[in-house]
Amino acid sequence: MNSRQIFKVIPVLILIGFLLSNFSLAQQMSQPPKAPETLEQAKTMGEKVLTGLPRALIQPWQDALRIWSRMFNIFSGWWDSYILPWLKNIWYKISVPFKTEMERKKPIIEEEFEKEKTQMKEEIKTEIPKTTKSLWERFKELLK
């Protein structure tokens, strides 16, 4: 999105957010909740909220779960019938040339690997005497 599109979208989103938040204010309540006057009333009010909350969330959760499972079924059917065969076809078209090229270059790669292996062995043989210096010799070199 470029900046012109963003400046067109942001006011619309702000307006929608403002309108949606005001819809909740327009709902009528039969009795507004009153603050508890005693500790016992606060306890019973808290118990009502804690027992009513799970019951209030069960139905929306089940609805959401039903919608999500339906969306998953639709998407997985669409994926299995359209996207997956297309991806497999592309993978096959790409993998065949790569496999032939790998088979063609396999001896060259193995040869290079052997060269590097022998080179590393030689480097190790030359580096080991340097690393076996005693701590005292290293300390002397630092002071020089």
N, C-alpha and C positions, 0 to 999 in steps of 0.2 A: 504494500500500500504506500502510495506517496503521501506527501503532507496535505495536499488538497483534499484527498479522499478522507484522511483522518479528521480534518477540520469539518467535514460534512457529517461524518458518522458520530463524532463525540456529542454534538448538541442533541442529536436524535436519541442517543443512549441516555443522556441526562434527562431529557423530557420523559422518556419511557420509565426510567427509575423514579422520577418524581410522581408520575401518575400512578404507578403500581404501589408506591408506598402510601399514597393517599386513599387507595381503595380499601386498605385495611382500616383506616380511620372511619370510614363510612359505615362499617358494620355496627349494628345495634346490639348492645348487650342487655340481657334481661335485668340483671342486677350486677353492678360493678362490684368487684371483690373489695371487702373491707379489711382493714388491718386488724389483726387479732389484738384483743385488749388484755388477755391474760396469757400466762405461759401454757396453760392447758389448751386454750383455743389455738395457740400457735402450734402445739404438738399435734392436735387433730387436723389442723390445716395442712401441716407438713406430711402427715400420714396419707391424707387424701391425695395430695399431689404425687407422692411417691408411689402410691398404688394405682392412681389413674394414669400416670405417664406411660407405663408399659402397655396398658390396655389401649391407650390412644395411639401408640406407635405401631401396634400390631397390624392394623388394617392398611395404613399407608405403606408399611414395609412389605406386606404381601402383594399389594398392588405394584409396587416398584419391582419386586422380584419377578412377578408375572410379566411385566413389560420388558425387563432386562432379558429374561429367558426367551421371550418372543423375538427380541432384537437379535440375540445371539443366534437363534435358529435361522432367522432370515439371513443374517450376515454369513453364517457358516454355509448355508445352502448356496448363496451367491458366490462365496469364495470357492467352494468345491466345484461348482459348475462352470464358472467363468475365469476367475483369476488363477487358480492353481493349474489348470491345463495350459493356460497361456504362459505362465512362468516355467512350467516343465518344458514346454516347447522351446522357449528362449534358452533355458539352461542346456538343453540338448544341442541346440545350434551353436552355442558358445563352447560347450565342453568337448565336442568332437575335434575341432581344430586344435584346441589346447592339448588334448591327449596325443594327437599325432605329433605335434611339435615337441612335447615332452619326451615321447619315445625317440624322436630323432636326435634330441640333444642329451639324452641320458648318458651315453658314453662320454661325451665331452664334460658333462657335469661331474661324473665320477672321476675322470682324469684330473680335473681341477681340484676336486676334493682331496685326492691323494697327494697332489703337489702341496696344497696348503697344509696337509697333515704332516708331511715330512719337513716342511719349512718351520712349522710350529715346534716340532721335536728338536730341530737344530737351535731355534731361538731359546728353548728351555735349557738346552745343554749349555749355551753361552751365558744365560742369565742366572743360572743357579749359583755359580761361584760368586757372582756379585752380591747375591742376596744372603749368602752364608757368612758374611762378615760379622764379627762379634760386635756386641754393643759398644765395647771400648773403642774399636776401630771407627765405628760410625761417629762416636762422640769426638774423636780426634779430628776427623774430617770436618766436622761442624766448626771446630775451633780454628781451623786453618784459615 
